[in-house]
Structures are given as C-alpha cells and as structure tokens.
Amino acid sequence: MSSNQKSTLLVTGASGHLGRRVVELLLETHQGTIIAATRTPEKLADLSRRGVVVRRADFEDPASLSQVFQGVDRLLLISTDAVGVPGRRINQHRNAVKAAEHAGVKHVVYTSLMNPGPDSPAFVAPDHRATEEALKESSMGWTVLRENIYMEVLLMSVVRAVQMGRLINAIGDGKAAYIAREDVARAAAVALAPSFDGRRTLDITGPEAVLQYEVAATASKLTGREVSYIAVELETLIQNMEAGGLPRPVAEGYASFDSAVAQDKFSTSSNTVEELTGHKPISVAEFLSAHRDVLQPVAS
C-alpha cells in the first residue's frame, strides 16, 4: 500500500446527494481514512458503520471548522446551499478555505460553476468566483471543478414539458452541455484522490452541448407525445414563475440560468470527465431514456 493511498480525505456536505455519492465511491477505491463532514451527522450512520469517520461541520463557525479539518490531507469542498441571503455562501466558503489552510490541508477540490466570471448572469456566479479567488490567495494546492448544469435539473423541466406538450424557457438558441450528478461524483472522487498536488481548473461537462429544440425532440421520441419548444422573453418567464407561486427574487434566480445558457456560458463541452474517470459521461438522450419511467406516467 502506497503512502498516498493512506492519505486522509474529507468530503464536506456529505449528507447531500453529491457528497454522499462521492463518499460511497471513495469507499470502493481509497485505502486510507475517509471523513464525511455534515451539519447532520445522524443522517450518515450507515456510512459510519462502513468505517467512515463522521464529523459535524458548521461553516458559520470558523474555529470549529479548523478542528474538523485537523489531520486532513485533501478536502472536497462542495458548495453549500446558502443562496437565500446575499454574501452568506461566500462567507461560508471563505471560512472553509481559511480553516483548511490553518489545519494544514494540502489540497482542496472545489465544486464551482462553468464560466463564473463577472459577465455571467447566473445569480450564483459571484459566490463561485469569490471562492475561486480565496483558493488562489491561499497557500494550498487546489482543483476547481467548473460544473455544467445538472441533468437532474433538466429532467424536472422535461417532466413538466411532457405534461404540457411544451418546453418553455428563455434559452432560445443557447446550448448547454448538461452533466449527470453521477458523472460529477465520479470526477470529484478521482480529483480528490492523491494523484495531483498543483493547481488546476477543469470544465466538468457532458459529452456535447444541446439545443432546447433537441431536448424537446428527445422527449417526444421517448414518450410518444409531441413536445414542442417555445422560447419566451426573460421577463415573461419570470412572470410565469411568479404566477405559479414563486417570489420574484427566486424566479429571477432561476431565470438567470436561462440567460446564462442563452449567452453560451454553458455551451462548452470537454472530455475532462472521461480523462479523469476512464468513462465517457452520459448524454442527455441516454439520461432521459434511463428515466423514461418518470416521463411516461405524465405522458399517458
């Protein structure tokens, strides 16, 4: 057993879908210590029984984070869900980066966003941009995983589209290289493994960027129900979501991703996932086909 395989790895947000899956993958391959950090340790009792060390982590308490990260060689920092209050998630992430550096963590893998520059209309882009800056200003090595939009998010839209017979959004002719959460988890698990010590930024995407017209056509083919794509103005989309019961700020946040896709902020496709994992990421058509059981009931 190599000394690298004995490294201590920590995954934050381990009770979430992505974090838990990364821990499960690490259990299959990593021979060293695996630590799962979460606000809700009771949700990880099953992983604890499998040998995972479970620690409670509070990103609002920097002092406690330093203790949580003690003895950790490499850390997966999964972006938190604190998006309701402006600036809160940035502060949480900065706390985590500072605590990791103070605790002597050698390398941080961070789940960022595709093209989080100041020209991105996606409302979460500033959080990710600030976190990347915090990592750059630290003394640690890091891997930034700039993720495309999850296919699981797309699936929710397609379910509604099949029900209505119309896929409606403000994306227009924009493309997105959607990525399945499973492929993100596999890429993150490999990136966290002790095989790279420098600094790098990687685009984590599906195999190809697709148009909304193509998504609608795929949904039609899989369900046997005609689904057409209708592009609307951004304000119309926001008003439609408000009419559905969403507060305007929330509707604007969701709609900001449509703007970003329309501006091709998510159109880049890369082969990074295959290079990291040895397997091609699943395509949109394959993903929707694998979830045909979810689409068929609403089509009938």
SVG drawing of the C-alpha trace seen along z (x, -y; Angstrom):
<svg xmlns="http://www.w3.org/2000/svg" viewBox="-53 -41 57 43">
<polyline fill="none" stroke="black" stroke-width="0.4" points="0.0,0.0 1.5,-3.4 1.7,-6.3 -0.6,-8.2 -3.3,-5.6 -3.1,-6.1 -4.0,-9.8 -6.9,-11.2 -9.6,-12.5 -12.6,-14.7 -15.8,-15.4 -18.0,-18.3 -21.8,-18.3 -21.6,-14.6 -25.3,-14.2 -26.3,-15.7 -26.8,-13.8 -23.3,-14.6 -21.3,-14.4 -22.8,-11.0 -22.1,-9.5 -18.5,-10.7 -18.0,-9.1 -19.5,-5.8 -17.2,-5.9 -14.2,-6.5 -15.1,-3.5 -14.6,-1.4 -11.1,-2.7 -9.4,-4.5 -7.5,-2.6 -6.8,-5.5 -9.1,-7.4 -12.3,-8.9 -14.0,-11.6 -17.6,-12.8 -18.4,-16.3 -22.0,-17.4 -24.4,-19.6 -26.5,-16.4 -24.2,-13.6 -27.3,-11.4 -28.0,-11.1 -24.7,-9.3 -25.0,-6.5 -24.9,-3.9 -21.6,-5.3 -20.2,-5.4 -20.9,-1.6 -18.8,-1.2 -15.8,-2.8 -16.3,-6.4 -15.4,-9.0 -18.3,-11.4 -17.7,-14.9 -20.2,-17.7 -19.2,-20.8 -20.6,-24.3 -19.5,-26.7 -20.7,-29.6 -18.1,-28.7 -14.5,-29.1 -12.9,-27.9 -14.8,-24.7 -14.0,-24.1 -10.3,-24.2 -10.9,-21.3 -13.0,-19.4 -10.2,-19.7 -7.4,-18.6 -5.3,-15.7 -6.9,-16.0 -4.6,-15.8 -7.1,-16.5 -10.6,-18.1 -13.6,-18.2 -15.4,-21.5 -18.9,-21.1 -20.6,-24.5 -23.2,-25.0 -26.9,-25.7 -26.9,-29.0 -28.0,-31.1 -31.0,-32.8 -29.0,-35.6 -26.6,-37.6 -23.0,-37.1 -23.7,-34.3 -22.4,-31.5 -19.3,-33.5 -18.5,-33.9 -19.1,-30.2 -16.7,-29.2 -14.1,-31.7 -14.4,-30.3 -13.8,-26.8 -10.8,-27.8 -9.2,-29.6 -9.9,-26.8 -8.4,-24.2 -5.3,-26.3 -5.0,-26.7 -5.4,-23.0 -2.7,-22.1 -4.8,-20.7 -2.6,-20.2 -5.2,-20.2 -8.8,-21.4 -11.1,-20.2 -14.0,-22.7 -17.3,-22.3 -17.6,-25.5 -19.6,-26.7 -19.0,-27.0 -17.7,-30.4 -18.3,-32.2 -16.8,-35.4 -18.3,-38.9 -20.1,-38.7 -22.1,-35.7 -25.8,-36.4 -26.2,-33.3 -27.0,-34.6 -24.7,-32.2 -21.6,-33.1 -20.3,-35.7 -20.2,-33.1 -18.2,-30.7 -15.9,-33.4 -15.1,-34.7 -14.4,-31.1 -12.0,-30.5 -10.3,-33.8 -10.0,-32.7 -8.3,-29.4 -5.9,-31.4 -4.9,-33.6 -4.3,-30.6 -1.1,-28.6 -2.8,-25.3 -2.9,-23.3 -6.4,-23.1 -8.6,-21.7 -11.5,-23.7 -14.3,-21.7 -16.4,-24.1 -19.6,-22.2 -22.2,-22.5 -25.9,-22.4 -27.1,-19.1 -29.2,-16.8 -31.4,-16.2 -32.4,-19.9 -33.2,-19.4 -35.2,-16.3 -37.6,-18.3 -38.2,-20.7 -38.8,-17.9 -41.3,-16.2 -43.3,-19.5 -42.8,-19.8 -44.2,-16.4 -47.2,-17.1 -48.0,-20.3 -46.7,-19.3 -44.5,-22.4 -41.0,-23.0 -41.0,-26.7 -38.0,-28.8 -35.9,-31.8 -32.9,-30.0 -33.7,-30.4 -30.8,-29.1 -28.4,-28.7 -26.7,-25.4 -25.8,-23.6 -23.5,-20.6 -25.6,-19.2 -23.8,-16.8 -25.3,-14.0 -24.7,-14.1 -23.2,-10.6 -20.5,-11.8 -19.7,-14.8 -19.4,-12.5 -17.0,-10.2 -14.9,-13.0 -14.8,-14.6 -13.8,-11.3 -10.9,-10.9 -9.8,-14.6 -9.8,-14.1 -7.5,-11.1 -3.8,-11.9 -2.6,-12.0 -2.3,-15.7 -0.8,-18.3 -0.7,-21.5 -3.4,-24.0 -5.8,-23.4 -9.2,-24.4 -11.3,-21.8 -14.5,-22.0 -16.9,-19.2 -19.4,-18.8 -21.5,-16.3 -20.2,-14.9 -22.0,-17.6 -23.9,-20.8 -27.6,-20.5 -30.3,-22.9 -33.7,-23.1 -35.2,-22.0 -33.2,-18.8 -34.3,-18.3 -37.9,-18.6 -37.4,-16.2 -35.8,-13.6 -38.7,-13.9 -41.2,-13.5 -39.4,-10.4 -39.2,-8.8 -42.8,-9.4 -44.7,-9.3 -46.2,-12.6 -45.4,-15.7 -43.4,-18.2 -42.6,-21.5 -40.1,-24.1 -41.3,-27.6 -38.8,-30.4 -40.1,-33.3 -38.7,-36.6 -36.9,-36.5 -39.5,-38.8 -42.3,-36.6 -40.6,-33.6 -40.2,-35.4 -43.8,-36.5 -45.0,-32.9 -43.0,-31.6 -44.4,-34.3 -47.9,-33.3 -47.0,-29.8 -46.3,-31.0 -42.6,-31.8 -41.5,-35.0 -39.9,-37.3 -36.4,-37.1 -36.5,-33.3 -38.0,-33.4 -35.2,-35.8 -32.6,-33.5 -33.9,-30.5 -34.3,-32.6 -30.7,-33.9 -29.6,-30.4 -31.7,-30.7 -29.9,-34.0 -26.5,-32.3 -27.3,-29.4 -28.7,-31.9 -25.4,-33.7 -23.5,-30.4 -22.0,-30.4 -22.7,-26.7 -22.1,-25.7 -18.5,-24.4 -18.1,-20.7 -14.9,-18.9 -13.5,-15.4 -12.3,-16.0 -14.7,-13.5 -13.5,-10.8 -9.9,-11.7 -10.4,-11.6 -12.6,-8.5 -11.8,-6.5 -15.5,-6.5 -17.5,-8.9 -20.1,-10.9 -23.7,-10.1 -25.5,-12.1 -28.8,-13.9 -30.6,-11.4 -29.2,-8.5 -30.0,-10.2 -33.6,-10.9 -34.0,-7.4 -32.8,-6.0 -35.5,-8.0 -38.3,-7.1 -40.3,-5.7 -40.6,-9.2 -41.6,-10.7 -44.1,-8.0 -46.7,-8.5 -47.1,-12.2 -47.4,-11.4 -50.2,-8.9"/>
</svg>
